Amino acid sequence: MTEIYKTGEKIRRLRLMRGLSQIELREKAGCGLSLLSKFENDITGGRQIYRKFMLRRIAEALKVELEYLLDETKPYPTYLD
């Protein structure tokens, strides 16, 4: 059985590995704290276009590719490049 690597957990782990608080990442990505919290907890809905737009900004702030965050077959980060 293939393990699923959730987007929200990747965001949380990358944020912590980069030494960022949620507030610091929110400022870098330009999104609301409650939205960031929802992404980290995989509680997102709403319009798909807006979701992808915000995830792209979060990915840029974390210095990773958006595709990495969205691909559930890519494992969780264990180190930073």
N, C-alpha and C positions, 0 to 999 in steps of 0.2 A: 504494500500500500504506500502511495506517495504522500509524503508529508506536505502540508500546506503552510506556507510562510505568509502570514497576514501583513498587509500593508501597514496597518496601524502599529503593529509591534515593531516593524522595521523602522518606522518614523521615530518611535519612542527610543529604541536602542541606539539609533544613529544620533539622536539629540543628546542622549546621556553620554555617549562615547565622545562627542564633540564638546562636552562640558557645558551644554546650554540648558537653561531653564526653559519652561514652556513660554514664559514671558519673553525671553531673549529670542527664541525661535519665532514667536509670533511677530516680533518687531522686524526681524530679518525677512520674513516671508510676507509681511503686510497683511496678516489675517487676524481675525478676532480670536481671543483666548478660548472662548467656548467652542469655536469651530475647530481649532487645533486639537482641543481635548476630544472632540467627537471623532476626528480623524484617527487619533492615537488609540481610541477605543473601538474603532471600526463601526461607529454609529453615524453613518452618513447616508443621506438620501438626497432628495432634491434633484435639481437639474444636473444631468450628467456633464454638460459642457462646463458649468460653473465648478463642479467637483474636480474635473480634470485640470481646469485653469488653476485652481488653488493648490492642487497636488503638485503641479509643475513648479509653482513658486516655492513650495515647501522643499521639493527636491533640489532646486537651485540653492536654497539657503543651507541645505545639508550637504551640498556638493556631490550629489549623486544624480544619475540619470532617472528620469521619470519612469522609464521602462523597468528599471530595477525595482522600484517601489510597487509597481502594478503586477509584476510577474510573480505569481504565487509559487513558482517552482524554484525561484532563486532563494538560497538560504539566508538566514539572518546574518547580519555582519558580525564578524568576530574581531576585526581590526580595521583601522582606517588607512587608506593609501596616503 
